[in-house]
Amino acid sequence: MDTIRERLASFPRLRNSLLPTPVHRLDHLSDEHGVEVFCKRDDLTGFGFGGNKTRKLDFLLAHAQSLACDTLIAIGANQSNFCRMAASYGMAAGLEVHLVLGGAEPETPTGNLRLDHLLGVRCHHVDSTDWGDWACAAERLEEELASRGRRVYRMPVGGSTPRGALGYVDAFGEILRDQSRLDVEFSAILHASSSAGTQAGLLAGQALAGWAGEVLGISVAKPQTELESEVFELAHATAADLGAAVEASRVAVDECYMGPAYAVRTPECEEAVTLFAQRYGIFLDYVYSGKAAAALIDYLRKGRFEKGAAVLFIHTGGNVELFE
């Protein structure tokens, strides 16, 4: 824990008063399967209904401020959780915020997009599902804004850069403190994985701490081999900035719960969303956390974890999707 704090001390960050996030024991699943199952509520990180991106933005926005930037560009789909949180965090920090959003502009904004409009940020729609097209549009927008004298900080999809991944290096230290407070030792940490930043940060934190457990990324958007490669590349770069090294063998991604495509519901995901709502009063979503929870439930049923082991499920947020 101290090593992580020491290594992060030289990187500027914002301070989110709602951190650390709470951890709940999931009694029904724990008692039924003989495994101590806990849920870390990173859907409660504050700003714009919360989610895992707050942790990344703590470091990304502080970096923008350290560079004297006055304008923020974030990239994502029309219903991007990252863009919603970047918008809320950026506005609170006094920045001009532009969102480059993939997908045609709808007649009636719902969910995250409705919140983006409420925040008063500038939305630029790109009628394409190709992430490369979004990135090109964001680059053109940056050039235009810079030509008008703006100092622009442009972030990629999900804020998944070595700087952004520091948010989950820091979160890993928090998880170690959770272990001490709860008097448990987690054998596995399980979460939804998409743009690689959350998992990469956890793996870099694991390397710094010498933690022996597993970090299990449940892919909700990409094939296993593609995401594993992206996670390792980002984890390697993040750890290197902190004077550590991540072993490729530590990267574990499971694509089996994604279903036919990104954002397409599966019966297992629907079951998990219903179970968490009705048993725990915890709202997941059908794109990210619901599919990761479906993996957790299936792992428990199949005996993937040893009896008596302690497992941590990170609720990474995204439940605004329920209002689309």
N, C-alpha and C positions, 0 to 999 in steps of 0.2 A: 504493500500500500504506500509506504513512504517513498519507495523507489519511483512509483508512478507519479506521485505528487512532485517529487524533486525534478523529474525529467520534464514535466509539463510546466514547471514554474517559469521558464523563459518564453513561453508562448502567450501572447495577450489573449484574454478571453473576457466575455461579459459574465456577469454573475446573475444567475436565475434564482430568485428567492424561494422558488417552490422546490428546488432540488435539496436533498435527495428524494427520489420517489419511493412511495410505500411498497412493501412486499406483503402479499396475502398468502396464507396457506390455503390451498384448494382442497377443502376437507373431503368432499364427496369422492373426487378422483384419488386422493391419497388413501383414504380408508378402503376404497373398493379394490385398489391394486397393490396395496402394501408398499407404496413408494411415496416418499415425502415430496409432494409437488407444490411448488410455490410460483406465484405470479408477480413479477415486478411491473409496476404500473407506469410504464413510460408513456402511456396515454395521458398522464397527469403532469406533464412537465411544464405546463403554463404557456401563455401566448397562443392565441388563435386555436383554442381547443386542444392544444398539446400534441404530443407524438415524439417519436425518436429524433426527428429533424431539429428539434430545439437544441439538443446537445451539440449537434454539428454547427448550428448557427451561432452558438455561444463563441466558438472559435472563428468561424468565417466572418461574422460581422465585426468582431474585434479586430481582425486582420484588416478588413475594409477601412475601419476607422483609423487604424495605425498608418494607413497609406493616404489618409486625408481624402478618401473617396466620399462623394456626396450622392452617388446614384448606384442603385443595385439592380442587377438583371438576374432573374432566376428562370429556369427552363423546366418544363414538364408538360404533362398532358392537361387537358381542360380541367380534369378533376384531381390535379396533383396536390397531394398533401404537403409536399415540400414547398410548392409555390404558395400555398395558403399560409404556411407558417413563415416563410421568408417575407411574405407581404406584411404580416402582422408584426413580426419582429423588426423588419426594416422600417416600417412606419413609426413604431415606438422609439426607434433609434434616431429618428429625424431625417431619414434618407428618402430620396425620391426613388420609388420602386416601379420597375417595369417587369412584367411577366410575359415570357414568350411561351404560348400555350399551344400544344399540338391538338388539332381538331377544329372543325368548322365552328364558328361562333353560333351558339344556340339562341333561339328566339327568347327563351326564358332560362336564365341562369339558375342552377340548383346546386345544392351541396357546397363543395369547396368554391366553385366559381361564384356562387351567390355571395359568399363571404369575401372573396376577392373584391367584388364590386362594392360591398359595404365598406371595405377598408379604403376605397378611393384610389387604388393603384391603377396603373396604365396596363391594360391587357392587349397583347398583340397575338392574334390567332393565326396559326399556320395550318392550313387544311391538308394535313399529312399525318400519317402514323409513324413515319420514319424519324428516329431520333436525330439522324444526321441532318435532315432538313431543318429541324428545330434549332440545332446548333449553328447552322449556317445563317438562319434568320437572326439569331441572337448576336452573331458576330457583326452582321450588317447593322443591326440596331446599335451596337456598341460604337461602331465607327461613326454613325450619324450623331449620336449623343456627344461623343468626344469632339466632333467637329464644331459643336455648339458650346464647347468649353466645359462640359461635364466631366467629372472624374469618376470613371465607371468601374465598378467591381462586378465582374460577370462570373456566375457560378454554373457548373454543369448540372445535368439532371441529378437530383437527389443530393446535391452538395457533396458528391463522393470524390473528394480530393484528399491527399494526405493531411492537409490542414483540417478539413471537415471531419475526417476519421478520428482526430484527436478527441472528439466528443465522446466516443465510445472507448477510447483508452482510459479516459477519466471515469467513464461509467464502470469500467472493469474494476478500478480501485474502489468505487462505491459498492460494487457487488461483494468484494472481499470484506468490506466493513459490514455489509448485510449479513454475511456468513457469521461473523463474530458476534453480531448483535443477536442473531437468531440461534446461535450455538448449533449450526449445521455446517456441513462441508458439501457443497454441490459437486456432483460427479459429472453433470452436463448442464449446459446452457443452450436453450433452444429458442429460435426466433425466426421470423420471416426475413428472407434475404432477396434483394432485388437489384439495387444499384451498387451493391458491394460494400458501401461505407460502414454500415453498422457492424457487419461481420469482420471486416478488416480491422476496425478499431479494437474490437474484442480480442482478436488474435494477437494484435500488437501488445495489448495490455497483458494478455496471458504470457507472452514471451518475456515481458519485463518482470512479471511477478513469479515466473517459474511454476505456474499453476498446472496441475497434472490432468485436469478434466477435459471434457470435449466441448467444443463450440460447434453446435449443429445448426447450419443454415438451411432453412426450408425454402427452396426456390419457388417463387410465385410468378416469375416472368421469363426466365431464360433456361436453356438446357444446362444440365449439370456441368458438363465439361467447360462450357463457355463461362459460366458464373464462377466456377472454381478458379479458372485462369485469372479472371478479373479480381476476385477476392485476394488471391495470392499476390498479384502484382501490386495492388493497393496496400495490402498488409505489409509487404516487404518494404515499400517506399515509406510508409508511416513509421514502421519500427526503426528503419535506418535513420530517420530524422531524430529518433530518441536514443540512438546508440544501442539498438537491439537487433535481433534477427528472428524472422519467422520461418519455421520449417514448412515446406510444401506439404509434407505428410499430415500436418495439423489441419489443413483445410478440408472440411467435410460439408458437402452440399447434397441435399436430397431433392430430386426433381419430381418424385412420385406423387406429390399432392397438389401439383399445379393444375391438373386437369387438362382439357384440350388446348387452352390458351390463357394468357394473362387476362385477369379480370373476368373470366368465365366461371360462373358458380359451379361447384360440385356438390353432390349430395352429402359428402363427408364434411365439407365446409359448412353447409347449412345446419347440419346436426351440431357441429361445434359451436356455432354462433348461438343457436338456441339453448344449448346446454349451459354455456357461460352466462347467458342472460338470466335463465330461469333458476339456476343453482346458486349463482354468485352475484347477480346484479351487475355483472361486468359486460359491457357492450363491445363486441369485436366488430370487424367488418368482413365483407365477403371477398375482398381482393388480397389482403395481406394477413392480418392477424388471425382471421378465421381459418385460412388454409394452414398456417403454422400450428394452430390449436388442433386442427384435424390430424396433423402428423403426431402431435403429442398424445392425443387420445389413442390413435392406432398403435403407437409405440408401446403405450401402457398395456393395451389389450394383448399385444403380441409378446409381452415380457422382454422388451428391448432393454429395460433398466433392471438392475438387480434389486431384489426385495430389500427394503430398508434404506435404499439409496435416496439421496436428495437431489431433486432436479429443479432447475429454474427456467420458467417460461417467461420471456420478455414480451409484454404486450406493447408493441411498437406504435400503437395508435391507428389512425385511419378510420375511426368509427363515424366521421362525418359522412362517409359513403352511405350510411343508412338513410340519409335524408336526400339522396339524389332522386 
